Amino acid sequence: MSKSNFSRPPYITPEGAKALQEELDYLWRTKRPEVTQAVADAAALGDRSENAEYIYGKKQLREIDRRVRYLRKRLEHIKVVDSLPEQQDKVYFGAWVTVEDEDGIQSRYRLVGTDESDASRGLISIDTPVARAMIGKTLFDEVDLVLPAGHKTITIVAIDYIPPA
């Protein structure tokens, strides 16, 4: 990730921060020692230049180390949003927003940090154009979206916030 992505602190929910910390702990305490042992075992077999297990293990270690470095740096820079906004009738970071399109089809999304976005689970990054268009909107506001397929209008039909644990 480039340095410019760390220029402002990225927001993240407490659940997202916990998931990043758990991933870091797993990689460092479980996965890396397993792969290190596998590499040592493969190295003991002799010629490393044609030893696929050794070569693959070293590649895995590089990938794990790269991810560990990224996670450590990211965890230093993120800003955990662990409080609810004063105006819970408006869409802000962390909100669950139910929208309805022109065809009456409803969808539910939560505005989260980039590191925790997962469209299949309805988690969209606060940095996406769709999320940006919803920020500050209230119940029954219409949001005009410019999508690759053309313009689309959605209406906000529910805004919910889950209190931090």
C-alpha positions as CSV (number, residue, x, y, z in Angstrom):
1,M,0.0,0.0,0.0
2,S,1.4,3.4,-0.9
3,K,2.2,6.0,1.8
4,S,-0.6,8.3,0.5
5,N,-3.2,5.9,1.8
6,F,-1.9,6.6,5.3
7,S,-2.1,10.4,5.0
8,R,-5.4,10.6,7.0
9,P,-6.3,8.1,9.6
10,P,-8.7,5.5,8.1
11,Y,-11.8,4.9,10.1
12,I,-12.7,1.4,11.2
13,T,-15.4,-0.1,13.4
14,P,-14.5,-1.8,16.6
15,E,-15.4,-5.1,14.9
16,G,-13.1,-4.3,12.0
17,A,-10.2,-3.4,14.2
18,K,-10.7,-6.6,16.2
19,A,-10.7,-8.7,13.0
20,L,-7.4,-7.1,11.8
21,Q,-5.8,-7.7,15.2
22,E,-7.0,-11.3,15.2
23,E,-5.6,-11.8,11.7
24,L,-2.3,-10.4,12.8
25,D,-2.2,-12.6,15.8
26,Y,-3.0,-15.7,13.8
27,L,-0.4,-15.0,11.1
28,W,2.3,-14.2,13.7
29,R,1.6,-16.8,16.4
30,T,0.2,-19.7,14.4
31,K,0.7,-19.6,10.6
32,R,4.3,-18.2,10.5
33,P,5.7,-20.7,13.0
34,E,4.0,-23.6,11.0
35,V,5.4,-22.4,7.7
36,T,8.8,-21.7,9.3
37,Q,8.9,-25.3,10.5
38,A,7.8,-26.6,7.1
39,V,10.7,-24.6,5.4
40,A,13.2,-26.0,8.0
41,D,12.0,-29.5,7.3
42,A,12.2,-29.0,3.6
43,A,15.7,-27.5,3.9
44,A,16.8,-30.6,5.8
45,L,16.0,-32.7,2.7
46,G,19.0,-31.4,0.9
47,D,19.2,-29.5,-2.5
48,R,17.2,-26.4,-2.1
49,S,17.3,-25.2,-5.7
50,E,15.0,-28.0,-6.9
51,N,13.0,-28.5,-3.6
52,A,9.4,-27.4,-4.4
53,E,8.4,-27.5,-0.7
54,Y,11.3,-25.3,0.3
55,I,10.7,-22.8,-2.5
56,Y,6.9,-22.6,-1.9
57,G,7.5,-22.3,1.9
58,K,9.9,-19.4,1.4
59,K,7.4,-17.7,-0.8
60,Q,4.7,-18.2,1.8
61,L,6.9,-16.7,4.5
62,R,7.5,-13.6,2.3
63,E,3.8,-13.2,1.8
64,I,3.1,-13.7,5.6
65,D,5.8,-11.2,6.5
66,R,4.5,-8.7,4.0
67,R,0.9,-9.0,5.4
68,V,2.2,-8.8,9.0
69,R,4.1,-5.6,8.2
70,Y,1.0,-4.1,6.5
71,L,-1.3,-5.1,9.4
72,R,1.1,-3.7,12.1
73,K,1.5,-0.4,10.2
74,R,-2.3,-0.2,9.5
75,L,-3.2,-0.9,13.1
76,E,-1.0,2.0,14.2
77,H,-2.8,4.4,11.8
78,I,-6.5,3.4,12.0
79,K,-9.0,5.4,14.0
80,V,-11.5,3.2,15.7
81,V,-14.9,4.8,15.8
82,D,-16.4,3.4,19.0
83,S,-19.1,6.0,19.7
84,L,-22.4,6.7,18.1
85,P,-23.0,10.0,16.3
86,E,-25.0,12.7,18.0
87,Q,-27.5,12.8,15.2
88,Q,-28.6,9.2,14.7
89,D,-31.2,10.3,12.3
90,K,-28.5,11.0,9.7
91,V,-26.2,8.7,7.8
92,Y,-22.7,8.7,9.1
93,F,-19.8,6.2,9.4
94,G,-21.0,2.9,11.0
95,A,-24.7,3.3,10.1
96,W,-26.8,0.5,8.7
97,V,-28.7,2.1,5.9
98,T,-31.7,0.4,4.1
99,V,-32.3,1.9,0.7
100,E,-35.0,1.3,-1.9
101,D,-34.5,1.7,-5.6
102,E,-37.0,2.9,-8.3
103,D,-38.3,-0.7,-8.7
104,G,-39.1,-1.0,-5.0
105,I,-36.2,-3.4,-4.3
106,Q,-34.6,-2.8,-0.9
107,S,-31.0,-3.3,0.1
108,R,-29.2,-2.9,3.4
109,Y,-25.7,-1.6,3.8
110,R,-23.3,-0.6,6.6
111,L,-20.8,2.1,6.0
112,V,-17.5,0.9,7.2
113,G,-13.8,1.4,6.8
114,T,-11.9,0.3,3.6
115,D,-10.2,-2.6,5.5
116,E,-13.5,-4.2,6.5
117,S,-15.6,-3.7,3.4
118,D,-17.3,-6.8,2.0
119,A,-20.1,-6.2,-0.4
120,S,-21.4,-9.8,-0.1
121,R,-22.1,-9.0,3.6
122,G,-23.5,-5.5,2.9
123,L,-20.4,-3.8,4.2
124,I,-19.4,-0.9,1.9
125,S,-16.4,1.3,2.3
126,I,-17.0,4.9,3.4
127,D,-14.7,5.9,0.6
128,T,-17.0,4.5,-2.2
129,P,-19.1,7.0,-4.2
130,V,-22.3,5.3,-3.0
131,A,-21.4,5.7,0.6
132,R,-20.1,9.3,0.0
133,A,-23.4,10.2,-1.6
134,M,-25.4,8.9,1.5
135,I,-23.3,10.7,4.1
136,G,-25.4,13.3,6.0
137,K,-28.7,12.2,4.4
138,T,-31.8,11.6,6.5
139,L,-34.8,9.2,6.4
140,F,-36.6,9.4,3.0
141,D,-33.9,11.5,1.3
142,E,-33.3,10.6,-2.3
143,V,-29.8,9.9,-3.3
144,D,-28.8,10.2,-7.0
145,L,-26.0,7.8,-8.0
146,V,-23.9,7.9,-11.1
147,L,-23.1,4.3,-11.9
148,P,-21.3,2.7,-14.9
149,A,-24.7,1.5,-16.1
150,G,-26.2,5.0,-15.8
151,H,-28.0,7.1,-13.3
152,K,-30.0,5.5,-10.4
153,T,-32.0,7.1,-7.6
154,I,-32.3,5.4,-4.3
155,T,-34.4,6.4,-1.3
156,I,-33.2,6.0,2.3
157,V,-35.9,4.1,4.1
158,A,-34.1,3.2,7.4
159,I,-31.0,4.3,9.4
160,D,-29.8,2.2,12.3
161,Y,-26.8,2.3,14.5
162,I,-25.5,-0.6,16.6
163,P,-24.1,0.6,19.9
164,P,-20.5,-0.4,20.4
165,A,-20.0,-3.4,22.7
